[in-house]
């Protein structure tokens, strides 16, 4: 039990070190990239990546299905079935990788049909080269999903997060020299893809050499395949929705408004992605535990307690970022990305505020999947995606990046803020009233930092870097002290103290 606990604790620490490194590297690297590429090519790069990102849904959610069935066979110590499962998934993902490459080539050839009205001929050629490189990278990565999921299912969080840190540090170290020597977005993408392939080779080597992963191709379990397909089909719908919410706004803006609104929105989306990643650091390491608890028929009271503990910790981490961004975000963007990107401030807030609800509840997705009750979420998210597209097109045409964000933000409020909370409470068995009461206990802790934030914006020029840094650090210090005395419970204070004991 002790090695598993150590993997969990160290895994959480490494996960957040990874997130911090990714954010710090991104904050340092992105403004350099924006200035070296220019607003138009930066927008073009984001158009290409957003289009190819849609092809990522071709894994059809099978990786989540693997986690569920692997957990079942692991508890029953069915080694032969695990080997058969591995073999089936390797064949499936290899085939899907080939399909992704073919589909990507078709999309790449026809990129002028999609964006011919807003992109110049030279921009279309560059976009096609970028997309072709990204398509090959995507196709190669598909079979490696089996190995990554196997590592996660066995809770090898130390290796997994250490490798992620290596990826995050290496990517800019390779890509930046290519940018500086004038290779532009194409050189940058080649550098990123090179790092990805090296990391994937290391992943495969580790599973064979250190974990003795085994494959059996002697039999193709058709009943299992049918069960997995049904299970995964609903996760696939979720993936479609996630891709729509993450990329459709850039695609719509690229189609109707050109590269500059895409660049403005992309800055907001980059900051929002950093915000999103903070919440996943702790929830990801609990995924195997959730599946084990549900498989062991642990009662809903205990599941609610775990759900709430994780949610409160996520809320603490997210709230300091969100509240800080409200008070310091606009001057930060002006200094970081440039005055041309001031519109990204309100765009970022429109994305951040509503997405906070699903972020502090994202472990709930695994409760639904473990109970095989994720179908409703899939249908709901499908309607959210359709609604997002319908709303975002006219809003994007009229209000640009801000309008695109409004459509996405509204879908999160209605879908996650209202409907999904109702479903978790009435159908999954999680006590959402208890959850929100526990979250509400934090709000007295916000009073001191909010007062400071209001006053500092009124009396200090935060558009001077020195003032921004000093007052930002003071704000964080006030937030931490206030949260310690007015927000944290005994369990959470114990987590803070434990590394120092």
Order of alpha helices (4+ residues) and beta strands (2+ residues): alpha-alpha-alpha-alpha-alpha-alpha-alpha-alpha-alpha-alpha-alpha-alpha-alpha-alpha-alpha-alpha-alpha-alpha-alpha
